[in-house]
């Protein structure tokens, strides 16, 4: 699993494979150790506010990410595949 290490002022470092990064960001946002790449974010307990936090974090690596991209690709696997092509 990708570890999100970073400075509290700048946020986590988002390096590594897209699946690992997206899973780590979601796990952190949901307050869990890991996230099943095929589980739906909302099935895992995410709210719209969680999506906003995740998008804000992921935009540090993928600045063109939109909120609708997360709603359209509601699993780690789907979102990471999309982000690999961005």
C-alpha positions as CSV (number, residue, x, y, z in Angstrom):
1,X,0.0,0.0,0.0
2,X,1.2,3.5,-0.8
3,X,1.9,5.5,2.3
4,X,0.8,9.1,2.4
5,X,3.7,10.9,4.0
6,X,3.8,14.6,3.9
7,X,4.0,17.9,5.6
8,X,0.8,19.0,7.4
9,X,1.1,22.3,5.5
10,X,1.4,20.8,2.0
11,X,-0.4,17.5,2.4
12,X,0.6,14.0,1.5
13,X,3.1,13.0,-1.2
14,X,1.2,11.4,-4.0
15,X,3.8,9.2,-5.7
16,X,3.5,5.7,-7.0
17,X,1.0,3.6,-8.9
18,X,-2.4,5.3,-9.5
19,X,-4.3,2.4,-7.9
20,X,-2.1,2.6,-4.8
21,X,-2.3,6.4,-4.5
22,X,-6.1,6.5,-5.0
23,X,-6.6,3.7,-2.5
24,X,-4.4,5.4,0.1
25,X,-6.1,8.7,-0.3
26,X,-9.5,7.1,0.1
27,X,-8.4,5.0,3.0
28,X,-7.1,8.2,4.7
29,X,-10.3,10.1,4.0
30,X,-12.4,7.2,5.3
31,X,-10.3,6.7,8.4
32,X,-9.4,3.1,7.5
33,X,-6.2,1.2,6.9
34,X,-7.1,0.0,3.4
35,X,-9.8,0.2,0.7
36,X,-10.9,-2.6,-1.6
37,X,-10.2,-1.4,-5.1
38,X,-13.5,-2.8,-6.4
39,X,-15.7,-1.4,-3.6
40,X,-17.9,1.6,-4.3
41,X,-16.9,4.7,-2.4
42,X,-20.4,5.3,-1.1
43,X,-20.7,1.7,-0.1
44,X,-17.6,2.3,2.1
45,X,-19.3,5.2,3.9
46,X,-18.1,8.1,1.8
47,X,-20.2,11.3,1.7
48,X,-20.2,14.2,-0.7
49,X,-17.9,16.0,1.7
50,X,-15.5,13.0,1.6
51,X,-15.5,13.2,-2.2
52,X,-14.6,16.9,-2.0
53,X,-11.7,16.2,0.3
54,X,-10.4,13.3,-1.9
55,X,-10.7,15.4,-5.1
56,X,-8.8,18.3,-3.4
57,X,-6.0,15.9,-2.4
58,X,-5.8,14.1,-5.7
59,X,-5.7,17.3,-7.7
60,X,-2.2,17.8,-6.4
61,X,-1.1,15.1,-8.7
62,X,-3.9,15.2,-11.3
63,X,-4.9,18.9,-11.5
64,X,-7.6,18.4,-14.1
65,X,-9.6,15.9,-11.9
66,X,-13.2,17.0,-11.6
67,X,-15.7,16.0,-8.9
68,X,-17.9,14.4,-11.6
69,X,-15.0,12.1,-12.5
70,X,-15.2,10.5,-9.1
71,X,-19.0,10.2,-9.2
72,X,-18.7,8.6,-12.7
73,X,-16.0,6.2,-11.5
74,X,-17.0,5.2,-8.0
75,X,-14.3,2.6,-7.3
76,X,-10.6,2.9,-6.8
77,X,-10.0,0.6,-9.8
78,X,-12.2,2.7,-12.1
79,X,-10.9,6.0,-11.0
80,X,-7.2,4.9,-11.1
81,X,-7.7,3.6,-14.7
82,X,-9.2,6.9,-15.7
83,X,-6.4,8.9,-14.0
84,X,-3.7,6.8,-15.7
85,X,-5.0,8.1,-19.0
86,X,-5.1,11.8,-17.9
